[in-house]
């Protein structure tokens, strides 16, 4: 009834991620997936594998943070008989097992420098040398999909991650936003997992009251989708009357950890709307109004994407006009696009040119004169 792995959500971020998965699936390029713990990095890795030409072959997963060096090396490369105590026979490693398929290396940022060097050699040669052997045993044709919640550029600066390995694995980079930055996905995720756990436990699917839904949508979900799944299963198995109210939510969720106040107040302008109006009303440049707070992490990628979408809607998908709209000189066009690409915020323009979105009234009259 339910697919083993799928993306659930309706935010622009999740739709863009779906497109990036499609792009990655048609190639054999190595993939680096980054994001906080619990955002669904393994789901994305498995979707890439399932939609690739390697789908007929195995996908094997290994948690690099869960094993010491010696065990991690033998798990990946295998070992020969007598190489260590209890090595009574030769053993194939996961790289050989997954020949023709995909190896998902979760928490790659936790590998030691020594193991990083061992892995780098395999990525460069494809040769598998089993632990205890003095020569390469075979070669393996596998696609590496790596994931980490660490800031690898920072780890490189701190000399705990190899720069050459980073560039080797960072061919296709998918960054998964935390759940608090894509709140439009919370309601469909809640509905999906309530149905799923109701079926799993053989009970009628309950319904959230508006107050419970509002609280869950305002909660910051520090554990991301993994935490949401846990909360949903807990309330589903405890429901008795088919209705889940605020008082039915877990106590640790209600003690304020990670939650933002739910105050009934008129909705103010979004961050994207505020930045958009500031640039158009005060002639502020994108580099000072948006770029500086973004680099200081005062605004999120989702805010930036929504801002770009709003601008493209106004310019009917024309990025050069968007540069003028955001008060940048024409020579900044390439710099602007490179910045958006670097942070996965370059939005598709075709739908605006096709008329899929009708232009919205411009709140600042001066903008109409500038274009």
N, C-alpha and C positions, 0 to 999 in steps of 0.2 A: 504493500500500500504506500509506503514511504520510501523514496530513494535513499540509498545508503549515504550519499553525499550530495548536497546541493546548497546553493547560496540562497538565503532567505532575506528579503528586504526590498524596499522600494526607493531608497535614497539614491541620489545621483552617484554617490560614492560607490555603492554596491553595483550599480549598473555599469559604471566605468570599469570596475574590477572584473565583472563578467566579460567585458570586451577584451580586457588585457589577458584574461585566461584563454580566450579564443585565439588571440594572437600568439601566445606562448605555445599553445597546443600544436600548432602546425609546424613548429620548428623542433630541432633537437638541441637548441641552445640551453646552456645551464641557466638555472633560475635561482634567484635569491629572494626569499619571502621574508619581510620584516614586519614587526608589529608587536604589540604588547602580548603578554601571556593571556591565552584564552580567546583571542580574536578569531581563531579558525584557520591558522596557517596550514595545518595538516589537511583540512578540507580542501583548501585551494590547491595544495600539492596533488591530492588524489584526483581532483577534477582535471587538472592539466594532464595527468597520466591517462585518465579514462578517455579523454578526447584527442589523444595523440595517436600516432601510428604505432606506438609501442603498447597500446592497450591490451594486445593479445598476450604480452609477456608480463612477468611478475612486477609488482611494485613492492619493494621491501623498505621498511622504515626502521630507523635506529635513533635512539636518543643519546646524543653525544655527551650529555651532561650526566647520564646515569651510570656510566661505566668508567673505571680507571683506565689509564693508557693501555696497559697490557691486555685487558679484556676487550677494549674497543678495537685494538689492532687485530686481534685474532677473530673478532666478530666480523670485521670488514674483509680481512684478507685470508682468513683461515690459518691453519697451522699444520705442520708435519708431525708425524709420530715421534715422540721422544723430545719434542722441543721444550717441554716443561712438565712438571709433575702432573700426573693424570692424563697426559696426552698419549693415550693408548693407540690412537689411530689417526690417520690423516683426516683433516676436516676442511670442507669447502667453506669459504667466507661468503658474506652476503653479496659482494661484488660479483663473484662467480655465479651465485644462485640467481641473481637478477639479470644475467646476460641477455641482452636484447630488450631489457625493460628499464625501470627507473629505480633509483635509490633515493629515498627521502631521508636527509640527514637533519634531524631536528636539533635545535640548540647548538648549532655549529660553533657559535661564538664562545662556547665553554671548552673547546678542545685546547689541549696544551700546545705549545709551540712545536714540540717534537712531533706530535700527531699531525699538526698542520703541515709540517714539512713532508711527512710520509704521504699524506693525502695529495699534496701538490704534485709530488712525483707521479702518482698514479694518474692525475688529471692530465699531465703532460705526455705520458707515454702509453697509458692504458694497460700497463703491465701489472700483473698481480703476483706479488712475491709473498708466499705464505711465511708466517712466523716460524723461525727455525730453519728455513731454507737459505741456501747461499746463492740462489738464482731465481729468476722469474719463472713461475710455474705456467702461466698462460696469460692471455689478454682478455679483457672484458669490455664489451660494448654496452655501456650503461649511460643513462642520462642522470646527472646529479641535480636534484632539487634540494636546496639548503634553506633552512629557516633559523631565525634567531630573534630574540627580543632585545638583544644588546645593540648599542650604538657602535657599529664596527669602525667607522672612521675615528671615533674617539678611542676605541681600543687600539687602533693602529698608532695613534699619537702616543698612547701610553705604553706602546711596545709589547702588548700582550696578544696582538693578532697580526699575522703577516700581511703586508700590503700586497705582495704578489699573489697570494691566495685570494685576497679580496677581489682583485681585478679578474682573476680567473673564474670565480663563481658569479660575479656580478655582471652577467651578460644581459639577462632580463631581470629587472628588479620590480617586484610587486610589493607595495606597502599597504598593509591593511589598517585602516583607521580604527581607533578604539570605539566602542559602542557609544560612549558619551558624546562623540563627535558626529554621530549619525543617528540621531534620535528617531528619525522617521522609520528606522528599521526595528525599533523596540516592539511596537504593536504587532506587526506581522510575525516576528519571532515568538512573541508570547502566544499568539493564536496557533502557530504551527506546533510548538512544543506541547501546548495543552492538548491538542488533538492527538499528537503522537503518544504522549504518556497515558492519555485516557484509553487508547487502544491497547497499549502495552499492559496496563493494569486491569483491563476489562471493566472499566467503569464509564459512565456517561460523561462526555466532555463538559466541564463546567464553564461558566461565563464570569468574566470580570465585571464588577460594578464600575461605573464611571469614576468613582473616587479611587478605587484600587488601581485602575488603569492610569489615572493621572499621577498617582504616587510612583508607580513603577516607571512611568515615562520621565519623571523628574529625578529619579535615582541615578547616581553617576556610574554604577556598575563597574567598580574597580577590577572585578574579575572577568569583565566582558561577557561574551556569549556563554562561556563555560559556567559562570556564576548564574546567569539567567536560566540556563537549563536546569541547574540544581534547584533553584528557587521554584521553578514551575513544577518540577516533579514533586517537591515537598508539599506544595499547596494542593496539587491534583490528588495525591493519595489521601489527603486529610479532609477533602471537601465532603460534605454530607448532604447539603441541600441543593447542590448544583450551582451555587452562587459564591463567588470569592469576593469578599469585601476587604477593606483595609485591615480590619481586626484579625483577618485570617492569614495575613502575611507573616512570615517568620519573624521572630523577635529580634534576631540580629540584624535583620533588614530595617526594622523599625526604630532602631536605637540611634539612627542618624548617620551611621557609617557610610560615607560616600554619597549621602543624599543631599539634594538641594531643597530648600523650603518650597512647599507648594502653596503659594499665596495667590488667592484669586485677585487678579489685577489685569487691567487691559494690557494686551500684548504690545510691547514696544517694537520699534524697528529692529530687524535682524542686524547682525554684525555686517553682513554684506551690504544691506541697504544703507546703513550708517556710513560705511566707507565710500560707497558709490555717491551718496549725496554730498559728502565732504569734498570729494574731488571735483564734482561738477559745480557745487555752490561756491566753493572757495578757491577754485582753480588750483587745488593741490595736486602735486605730481604723484603718480603711482609709487614712485621710489620712496617718497617720504611718508605718504599716507598709509600705504599697504606693505611695501617691501620691508621697511624697518621694523614695524611691529610683528610681521610674520617671522623674520629672522630672530626676533627676541622671544618668539613663541607666545606672543600675546594674542594672536589669532591663529586659527587652525587651517589645515588644508581644505577642509570642507567649506570654511568661510571664504577662502580664496576661490575655490571652484564656483561657489554660488555667485561671487562677484563677477567672475569672468563670464559665467552664463548670462547674467543680467546685462553685461556690456555687449555680448554677442547678440543678444536679443534685440538690443537697440540698433546695432550696426548691421543687422541681418547677416551675421556670420563673417563679417569682414574684419580680420585681425589688424590690418593696417589702419582702418578707421578706429579700431579699438585703441590703438596706440595714441591717436589724436584725442579720442574721447577721455582717456586717462591722463591727459596733459603731459605726454612724453614727446620729445622731439622725434621726427621720423627716423633718424639714425639709430634710435634705440629699439627698432623693430626686432632685430635678431637677438639682441640682449634679452628683451622681454620674452620672446618665444623660448629661448634657451632656459630661462629661469622657470617658466611654466613646465617645460618638459622635465627638468631636473627634479621637480617636486611632484610630478604626475598630476599637474593641474591644467594641462592644455586640453581644453574641451573640444569635442567634435563640432564643426561649424556647419556640416551639410544640412542638418535638420532645420537650421534657421533659414538657410537659403531656399529650402524646399517649401517654406511657409508652414512648417509643422507648428510653429509658435507664432501667434499673431503679435505684432509689436504692442507693448503696453504703454499707456500714457506716461510721458516723461514728467516726473515730479518737479524737475528743475527746468524752467523754461529756457534758461541760457544754453542748455545742451543742444537744443534744436538749432540754435544759430551757429554753434561751433562745428557742426557736421555739414 
